[in-house]
Amino acid sequence: MRRVTGRLAFAIVLASSPSFGASAPSPTDPPPGAAPPPNVVVVVADDVGFSDLGAYGSEIHTPNIDSVASRGVRFSNFHVSPMCSPTRAMLLTGVDSHLAGVASLHVATPLRHRGRPGYEGELRTDVMTIASRLRAAGYRTYLSGKWNLGHTPTSLPSARGFDRTFALDATGADNFEKKPYLPIYDEPPWFADGAPTDLPDDFYSSEHLVDRMVAFIKADRAGLAEPAPFFAYLAFQAVHLPVQAPREFIERYSGMYDQGWEALRRTRHRGAVEAGVFPVQAAPSNHPAQADWDALTADEQAFAAKNMAVNAAMLEAMDHHFGQLMAHLEAAGLLAHTIFLILSDNGPEASDPAASAAFSSWAAEVGYSRDLATLGERGSYAIIGPDFARAAASPLAYYKFHGGEGGIRVPLIVSGPGVRARGVSPAFAYVTDIVPTLLELTGTDNATPAGKRPISGRSLAPALRDLTARIHPPEAPVAFETAGHSGVFKGGHKLVRVSAPAGDHRWRLFDLARDPGETRDLADEQPERFADMLADYEAYASRVGVLEVPAFYSPTRQLLINEAYRRVKENAGGAAAGAACAVALAGALAWRIRRRRRADSSRSG
């Protein structure tokens, strides 16, 4: 296994395991002599690919996360939504994203779908968060980082079970300043305990989010002989656009990616096999096609390599600051009694907004530079693009916004009290499984009150005790849909429809147990299985209220259309409305031209 055992920040000593099961004692009333309920830290990385972490075979230095992995279980078959907010809705509630009100990324939802059941764009009031459940059981609950599930009075995290919060309710934002990362809002909506707030002058997202979380934990424990256990939800901006990191981290990756994306893709495949998270006999994905690195000029290669170096630096910086939280918990005597759960919200970001002249004009207006010398630093905007994104998801197919494994299979690491196994679990797992897992590990009642939607996931605790355990019965389908990317998992197989911008909307059948790289379509060979799983998907779509997106749908294109519509509403008939429409049309045109050129290049290759 690569990097998991070396260069550890410090060792994690596990405490005795608490009782399991829904009938276990409540944290508010433990029996005499029982271990107190564990603390919980959930870390959500943003757009981190399957093989981006050292514990999953990466060259990127993530020693603190790797140290957690070495003391617990790494899941090699864990799945989320291909978009961030549906994943976060399911992660926090254990309920399908449509039923939770966040079926898609709201800023990229077709206008005709907005506000319809499942597409409200914020958490519905008939779902409970894990924070609400744990707070009712006596926990103190904290959030620091990206929320993106609504900022109305009923949907801010302060209204959804969190005692203390520092939250960004947007898809992303600059990491050094309070400014937008796309022309989809005027100012990033940051909130502190439910009220709009500003950022300090020395702000860097990963550092500040950890500092806020440490401050929450310290404040609640000061002067108390027996403070309550805590639930900490730490949602980093790394490595979402704009990709940015302090210079000292960027310099560590100078020259690292000079051989290009195809070389990195092959290296990551080998690393994933060595780490035990990808079968040695399985073929790596060959979708989608990558551009020819050798066809780039030397300057183009240097620029692309620097973007990927910044991406690696941003991830290492995130790990470094996460290590500061771990160091605080160790100094406070809390580390050994804390459950850690670390995951990514979806696969790596492949979008390249800089391909649009309209974006470049806007970026210059708000103060973003793409100069090579300072790329990734304050005031700059790095982007890895589709080719390095494919390498970041290697050896899987596709990336963020797509239903291929590279868009939805991500790292999941669990460690701490109640986690007895060590190593890799190949069990299929889904993001709705997180809430029942935490309820079981904390001994919290998993009953759902009347009027609230029940949890649909299953606890991962069996795999945390036995790496060979299965979580979902082979006959039980688990389906998903986000923005036209649709599929169903069942008995080791996956039926999937990958849509635009890189897919063709055609249903395909794969045996993931033997072919996680999705290299061989079995639809024609196994028509009965295909029909059975398609019926499973159609039943799911009917049950949760899936609305089909237009055939020409693209998240990037729809985002531009939606922003133009917002500005038209706000400035009807004014110059701003015309400018917004021009931005949308220019962006859509650039997207169409770029996609056609890539398709032509792929066919000619």
N, C-alpha and C positions, 0 to 999 in steps of 0.2 A: 504494500500500500504506500502511495506516495505522500510524503510530507505530514502524514497524520501523527507519527510518533516523534518527529524531529522538530527542533526549534519551538518547543511549547513555551507559552508565556508563563505558565505554572501548571501544576497538577491539580486535578479536581478530585477531591475525596468524597465519595458518595455516602450519604447517611442511610440509616435503615429505611426500608421501603414501607410506606404507609399502606393501610388496608386498601383493597380494591373493591369495586362494585358499588352499585347505586344504593345499597343498604348500609354502606359504611357510615361511621359516625360523622355528624356535621362538624366542620371546623370550629363552630361556636361551642361545642359540647363534647370534647374528646373524652373517652373513658380513662380511668386512672391508669397511669403507666404507658399510655399510647403515645406514639410519636406525634408531635404537633403537625398540623397540616403544612405541606411544603409551600414555599413561594413559587411563583411561576413567572418566567420571562419568555415572552414570544417575540422573536426578532424576525421582521419581514424586510428582506432586501428587495429592491425594485429593479426588475428587468435583468436579474442575474441568471445566466444560462446554466444548463445542466452540468457542464464541465468547467464552470468558472471558479469553483472553490478548490483549494488544495486537496481537501478530503475526497473530492470527486475527480482528481487527476489533473488539476490545473498547475501551470507554472507560476500563477499568481500567489504571492505570499500572504496567506490567511492563517497565521499560527493560532490565534485565539479561537476562531471557529473550529479549526482542525483539532484543537485540544478538547473541545466539547465533543466533537465527533468520535475521538479516540476513546471516550469514556461511555459511549452510548451506542445508539443505533442510527445508521444511515439507511434511508429508504431509497432504493434504486428504481422504484416503479410508482412514484407518487405524482399525482396529477392535479392541476388547477385549471382555471379558465385562461384562454389566450389573451385576456384583457385584465387590467389591474382591479378596477372597482368591483366587477362581479366576483373575482377571487376573494377580495377583502370582505364582501358581504357574506359569502359562504363560510369563510374562515372564522368570522366573528359570531355567526348564528347557527351554523350546522344545517342551514336550510338552503335549498336550491336558489340560485340568484334571481330567477324570475319570480319566485314566490316571495323573495325578500324585497322586491321592488327595484333591483339593480341588474336587469337582464343584460345590459351592455354598458359601455362607456358613454355616459350621458352626453358629453360634448361631441361624440361621434354617432349618436343615435339618429336615424332618419326622422325628420321633423314630423312625419305623419304617425310615427310610433310614440312620440313623447307624450307622457301623461296617461297612456293606456295602461291597463293592469300589467304589472311586471316591469314597466318601463317608466316608472315615476322618477327614476334617477336619484333616489335617496332611500335609505332604509325605511321600510314600512313599520308602522307602529304595532303590527300584529306578529312581529318576530322579536325574540329576546336575544340579546348579545351575551356572550360568555362573561363579559364584565358585570352585567346585571345579575346573572346567576351566581357568580362568585361573591359579589358584594352582598347579596342576600344571605350568603353562607358565612359572612363575617370577614371577608377579605377587604383590604384597601385596594383600589383599582386606579391605575395610571395609564395615560397614553401620551407618548411623545413622538411626533412625526406625522407622516401622511395619513389622512383620514379618507377623503374623497368619497364620502357616502352621504353628503348633504350638509348644509349649514342653515337649515330652517330651525325654528325653536324645538321641533321634535326630532331632528336628525343629527344635530351636533353631538359629538361624543359625550359632552357634559349631560346631555339628556338621555344617553343610552348606557348608563351604568358606570361611567368613569368619574371618580372623585376629583382627580387632578388631571388637567389636559394642557398640552401645547400642540396644536394641530394645524396642519395645512389641508384645507378642503379644496384641493385642485389636483389635476393629474400630475403636476410637477411645478417646479419653480427654480429660479437661479439658486445656486448653493452658497454664494458669497454676499448677495444683496437681496433686497426686497423688490424684485422686478420679475416680470413674466418671462417664460421661456418660449412661448408662442403667442401670436396675436389673437388669443382667444379670451383674454380678460385684461383689464387695465392694470391691476395690481394683485399680487398673490394674496388670497384670503387666509391669513394666519390668525389663529384664535388662541387665547390663553384663558382657560377655565370658562369658555363660552363667550368671551368678549373679544372683539378685534384687537390685535396687538401689533407692535412694530418689532423689528429685529435690531440687535446691537450692531455697532459698527464693525466689530471683529467677528461677525458671524461666519461660520462654516458649518454647513448643515449637519454632517456626521458628528462633529465635536459638540455643537450646541444641543442637538437632540439628546445625546448621552448626558451632558451636563444637566439638562432639565430633569431627566429621569432620576439621576443621582440626587438632585435637590429634592424631588418629591419623596423619595425613599427616606432620605435623612430627616426631613421635616416631620414625617409621621412617626419616626422612631425615637426622636429626641426626648429624653427624660421619661420614657415609658419602660417599666420593668418587664411587661409582657405585651409588646406591641402585636397588632394583628398581622397575619400573613398578608402578602401583597401579590397582586397580579399586575405585571408590567408589560405593556404592549409598545414595543419600540420599532417604529416603522421608518426605516431610513429612506432617503432620496437616492442613494447610490444603488445602481448606476444609471438612473433615469437621465434623459436629456434635460438640460445640457450637461454633458460629461465634463466634470471639473474636479480638480484636486490641487492641493498645495504643491508648490514646486518641488519640495524635498522628496515627495512621494513619486512625482513624475520622473525625476532624474534617475530613480532606481531602475526604470524600465527602458532607458535609452538603448536603442539598438535591438531590443528584445524581439521586435516583430518585423525586422527588416527583410525576412525571408518571405513574408506575405501570408495571406489567409489560407491558401491551400496547404502550406507547410504547417501552419498552426492547426488546421483541421485534422491533419494526420497525427500530429503530436498529441492533440487532445484525445483522439480515439485511443491511442496507445495508453495514455494516462488513465482513461476511464477503465480500460481493461485491467491495468495493473492495480487500480484502486478497488477493483471488484464490483463496480457498479454497472458494467456492461459485459455481456457474455463474450468470452474469448473467441467462440466459434461464429458469432453473429457478424454479418456484414454491416459496415457503417452506411449511413444514408448517402445517397447521391442527389438529393433534392433540397432546394432548387439549385439550378446551375450557378456556378460562380464565374465571375469575370476572370480573364487571364491576367494574372499579376505581372507576368513578363511583358505584356503589351503596354504597361504603364511606363511613362517616362520616369527618370530617376527622381525628379521633383515630386511627381505624383505618388511614387512609392514612399518617399520620405514623409509626405504629408499624411498618407493613409496609416503608415506605421506609427506616427506620432499620436494620431487619434486613438489607436488601440492601446498605446502606452498610457495615455491619460485614463482610459477606461480601467486598465489594470491598477493604476495608481489610486483611482477613486475607490475601487474595491478594497485595496490594502488599507487605505485611510479609514474606511468604514470598519474594517476588522480591528485596526489599531484602537479606535475610539470605543468599540465594543469591549475591547480588552480593559479599558479604563473602568467600565461598569463592573466587569468581573473582578477587577482589583479592589474596587470599593466593597463589593459584596464579601470578598475574602477578608478584607481588613475588619469588616463589621461582624465576622463570624457567620455570615449568611450563605456563603457559596455552596457549602456541602448540602444545604437543605433547600436548594433551589432547582426546580425543573427548568431546563432550557429547551426551547423548541425554535428551530431556525429554518426558514424557508424563503423561497422567492415567490413573487406574486404571478409571474409568467416568464416566458422565455425572453431572450435578449432582443433589444430594440433594433430593428432593421431600417426604420424610416430615416430618410435623409432630407429634412426640410430645406437644407441649403441648396438642394437641386433646383429649388424654385427661385426665380429672380425676385418675385414679390417678397418672399421670406427674407432674402438677403438684404433687400432695401429696408424692410422693417427692422431687421437685426441691427443694421448700421444706425438707424434712428434711435434705438433704445440703448446703444452703446456696447454691442457685441462685436468682437473681433475674431477673425479666423486666421490670424497671423501665425506662422509656424513657430516662431521663437517663443511666444507666450501662450501657445495653445493649451487650453485646460486651466489656465490660471484665472484669477479674478478679471472679469470683463471679457472673457473669451468664451467660445462655444465649440466644444469638440463633439464629433458624431462618428460612431464606428461604421455605420452604414450596413447594407445587407450582406456583404461578403464576409466581413469580420463577424457579423452577427451569426451567420451560419457556422463559422468556426467556433464561436462561443457556445453554441448548442450542440456541437459535435459530441458524439457520433450520430445524433438524431436529425430528423428531417424538419426543415423550416425553422421558424422563430416566432417572436411575439406577433399577435394579431392573427395567427394561423392555428388550425386544429391539428397539424402534424405534431409528432411527439416533441420536437424542438420548441414548439410554442407553448406546450402544456405540461410536459414532464420536467420537473424541476427538483433541485435538492430539498430534502427534508431530513433534519437531524434532530434527534430527541435524546436528552441525557438528564440524569439527576435521580432523585428518589423515586423508586418504583420502576426504574429502568434497569433490569437485571442482565439483559443481553448485551453483547459487544460485537459489533461488526455490521454486516449489510443484510437488510431484509429485502427479498425480492417480491414481497407481497404487494399486490395491487392495492393502492390507497388513493383516496380522493379527498379534496380539501374540506368537504363537509364532515370528514371523520375527525377533524381536530377538536371540535367542541366536545363530543362525547369522550374523547381520549382524555382531555384535561379534567372533565368532570370525574372520570373514574380515578385518575391519578391523585386528585385532591380529595377524594371521598365525598364529593358533593352530589346531592340529589339531582338526578337528571330528568325528573318529572317536568312536564310542560304545563303551565297553568292554563285554565280554561280561557279560550279566546285568543290563544297564541298558537302559531304553527309549530308542529312537532319537529324535532331534529330528524333528519333523514340519513345522517352518516352513522358509521359504526366505529366503536372504539378500536384504536390501534394497540391497546394494551397487550393482547395476546402476542403480537410480534415483538413487543418490548421485553417479553419474558422468554420467547422462543423464536429465533430467527426464521424457522421453517413454518411458522403458523400462517394460516390464511385468514384474511380479514373478511372478504366478501365471498359468499358462496358462489360456486361456479355457475349455478343456474340463475343467479340474480343479476339483471342488467343494471349498469350505472351509465346514464346518458348525460349529455351536455349539449349546450348550444350557446354561442355568442356571436352575434353579428354575421350569421350565415355559416359559421364554422360549427359543424354539427357532428355528433358521433355517439357511439355507445360501446361500452366495454362489457364483455361477457365471457367468462371461462377462459381467459387468456387471449381472446381475440378482440379486435377493434374494428368496427365499421366506422368510416370517417369520410366526411365531405369537406375538403379544403377549398376555400373560396378565394376571392381577390384579396390583395393584389397579386399574389404569387401562385395561387391555386386555380383549378379549372371547374370547381363546383361539382365534380363527379364523385359518386360514392365508390369507395374502395374498401376491401376487406384484407386485414393483415393478422397474422399469427404473431402477436407481440412476444409470446414466450420464446419463440425461435428467431423472430425477426423484428427486434425493437427499432431497427433502423428503417422500417417500412419500405423495404426494397422490392418485395414481391406481392403483387395484388392477387388475392385468391378468389375474387368475386366470381370469375367464370368457372373455377374448379369446384367451388363449394356453393352452388346456388341455393341449397336449402338453408344453410347457415346464414347466407346473405339475406334471404327473405325473412328469416326468423328475427334477425337482429334489426332489420329495417322496420319490421312491425313493432319491435321493442322501442325503437326511436320514435316512431309515429305516435305510439301510445303516450310516451313521455312528453312529446311536443304538445299534444292535445291537453294533457293533464296540467302542465305548467303555463300554457298560454304562449307558446313561441309565435312570434310574428316574423314572417319571412322578409329578409331585406331584398331590395331591388337587385336584379341580375348584375348591374354595373356598379354595385356598392363597393366602396373602398373607405376604410376609416379615415385616412388622411383627406381624401376628397370630401367626405361628408363633414368632417370637422371644419373645413373651409366654408362650405355651404352654410353650416349652422352659424358660424361666426358672422358671415355676411348678413344672414337673416336677423341675428341679434342687433347688429348695428343699424340695419334698416328700421327695425322696430323702435330703437332708441332715437334715431335721427331721421325719421321719415321725411323723404323729399330733400334732404340736405346733401351737402357735398360728401359727408362721411359715409352716407349710404352708398353713393356711387363708388367711392373709393373701396369700400368693403366688398362690393360686388366685383370690382376689378381685381382685387386681391384673390377672391375666391375663384374667379374664372382663370386668372393667370396660373394659380396654383394647380387647379384641375388640369389645365392644358399641359403644364410641365409634367405633372404626374403621368398623363396619358402618353406623352412623347417618350418619357424615360422608360415607362413600362414596355412600350412597343420596341424601343431600341434594345432593351434587355432580352425580350422575347426573340427578336431577330438574331441577336448575337448567339443566344442559346441554340436556335435552330441551325445557324451556320456552323456552330462548333460541333 
